[in-house]
Amino acid sequence: MSEYDVIIVGAGNAAQAAALSAKESGADKVVILEKAHEEMRGGNTHWSGGILRIAFDDSRMLKPFLPGVENKFLNFYDGIQPYTKKRYKEDLLRVTQGRSDPELANILIDNSYDTVKWAVEKAKIECEPACSVCGVLVNGQWTFPGGVVIRAKHEGKGLSASWFEASKNAGIEIRYGSGALELLQNDKGKVIGVLSKEKDGLKKLYAKAVILGCGGFEANSQMRAQYLGEPWDQAKVRGTSFNQGDGLRMALSIGAMPCGQWTGRHSTPIDADWPDFADRERGDQSNRLSYSFGIMINRKGLRFVDEGEDTKLYTYAKFGAEILKQPGGKAYQIFDQKTVQHLEPRYKTGEPIVADTIDELVEGMDIDDKAQALKTIKEYNLCAQSANNFDPTCKDGLSTVDLSLPKSNWATKIDEPPYEAYPTTGGITFTFGGLKINSDAQVIGTDWRPIPGLFTCGEMVGGLFHYNYPGGAGLVSGQVFGRIAGKSAANEI
Ligand SMILES: Cc1cc2nc3c(=O)[nH]c(=O)nc-3n(C[C@H](O)[C@H](O)[C@H](O)COP(=O)(O)OP(=O)(O)OC[C@H]3O[C@@H](n4cnc5c(N)ncnc54)[C@H](O)[C@@H]3O)c2cc1C
């Protein structure tokens, strides 16, 4: 006999959405298994910036998320352009090079607004405008050029804490230090529970349905080497150290179908001085995403990307990878006084090299070819523009002229001291390879039939993200497919 109606493996955003959804859909005994001990709970969700990308036709549709915002920011909604489903889809398809699964993409986008509203109400998630990461202040008015406006207050920490509180209040049991090892099946192939490693040994836990919401393999260096290849085994991990690919391994071993880009991952430029596994307290402070207002130089003294190709929310996830591919996995971001004012506040958590001349700046940098670095900056300055038409709020078209590797926007000369150089590397956030699901979040087997009793959500869903992802879509995907998985699992009772 099953001791539970629904077992949910994992305790991040997707799993918690699934748990509350299962509960409200009629499942009585719902349990969350969290492999981490209580002090390390919550997965990448805890580390995240809490940014939520939702579609809205009118800026005032954001009112339920931002009560009272106009008291703090006068005429707040006047500065926000609608972010329609059409635009969301265009952005998703553009950054994923047209590879996002159309069915999953539509489910994500069509449900984004309603589901986040549901989650915010259900878990009492407080939100705020995502000014410091996604906003640009022009003449006292906030604008949000990338389409993303809201985030959870206190970022991922606030979001995760709200989910745990809501689950507790809903009577959902949370077993800490309970790491699922295997899926249990009956003779008919239905998933009927999990074998879990708990503090006092191995335990079999039975349920009428199991939902896997236990993340990707980003924290597992062997799996990174296996699927992502060099140099990903050496990447610093931006989030939890507990996402070791367990759920994917368990599901594949009973015949689940792999889906999506298994060589793909989300990564970002981060402070090169961060530890191999990110610090839990500092959460999402490692990012160095203001490169579009400067240039990046590697150990050979060379630029290697068009830093101004697009606004940061559409390039940061792939530029992390580009930095990691450079010699030593490292690059410096260089700014002058015209642009340092536009750096995200997170840059304050790092220690830049500061110098009054370009020569002194380069001398202080830990790179192999300093002469080439000087040459690169000189060449860039010859082809860059004055800052008269510089506009940080949009792609300003201020591009280099006749530079072999162009910078397409925000290409102003680096000529106003003191200069600043920030050491950066590529940190891995999460992996894109996942499991094939249907529109009910049921896991599909390699025989193209659903595996009875098994559902998944969050980072474990394959097919949505390829090459890149539009920032803020990860958490929303977790809530959308988590909510669906919870409802579907409750139907198994
Ligand atoms: C630094 C950082 C910033 C980010 N910022 C944003 C952002 O602003 N907006 C956005 O949309 N996305 C952001 N992301 C991505 C986002 O955090 C993830 O997409 C999302 O949190 C994934 O949710 P999840 O529930 O699938 O997984 P997670 O939140 O990672 O949860 C996985 C859970 O599974 C548990 N677990 C693992 N293995 C087992 C096992 N065998 N048994 C039991 N439990 C297990 C883990 O301990 C954890 O509780 C960010 C990520 C990072 C790291």
The ligand as a Gaussian input file, in Angstrom:
#p B3LYP/6-31G(d) Opt

LIG

0 1
 C       23.030000      32.089000      -9.670000
 C       21.771000      31.759000     -10.415000
 C       20.915000      32.784000     -10.796000
 C       19.743000      32.475000     -11.508000
 N       18.857000      33.478000     -11.745000
 C       17.687000      33.199000     -12.366000
 C       16.695000      34.199000     -12.523000
 O       16.843000      35.324000     -12.041000
 N       15.570000      33.866000     -13.198000
 C       15.348000      32.612000     -13.707000
 O       14.319000      32.371000     -14.328000
 N       16.254000      31.631000     -13.510000
 C       17.396000      31.896000     -12.839000
 N       18.293000      30.895000     -12.616000
 C       17.928000      29.528000     -13.044000
 C       16.928000      28.970000     -12.041000
 O       17.466000      29.083000     -10.758000
 C       16.612000      27.512000     -12.332000
 O       16.139000      27.386000     -13.649000
 C       15.534000      27.020000     -11.371000
 O       15.772000      27.402000     -10.052000
 C       15.448000      25.529000     -11.465000
 O       14.450000      25.101000     -10.593000
 P       14.257000      23.557000     -10.322000
 O       13.171000      23.493000      -9.321000
 O       14.143000      22.816000     -11.580000
 O       15.653000      23.101000      -9.686000
 P       16.375000      23.536000      -8.362000
 O       15.847000      24.820000      -7.825000
 O       17.841000      23.488000      -8.619000
 O       15.983000      22.401000      -7.331000
 C       16.473000      21.099000      -7.442000
 C       16.247000      20.411000      -6.123000
 O       16.489000      19.023000      -6.233000
 C       17.251000      18.592000      -5.100000
 N       17.848000      17.311000      -5.459000
 C       18.826000      17.037000      -6.353000
 N       19.026000      15.712000      -6.440000
 C       18.145000      15.132000      -5.586000
 C       17.861000      13.771000      -5.241000
 N       18.517000      12.752000      -5.764000
 N       16.891000      13.543000      -4.314000
 C       16.227000      14.573000      -3.722000
 N       16.466000      15.858000      -4.024000
 C       17.397000      16.141000      -4.961000
 C       18.158000      19.771000      -4.853000
 O       18.752000      19.745000      -3.584000
 C       17.157000      20.911000      -5.014000
 O       16.376000      21.077000      -3.867000
 C       19.448000      31.146000     -11.868000
 C       20.296000      30.114000     -11.468000
 C       21.428000      30.413000     -10.734000
 C       22.319000      29.283000     -10.278000

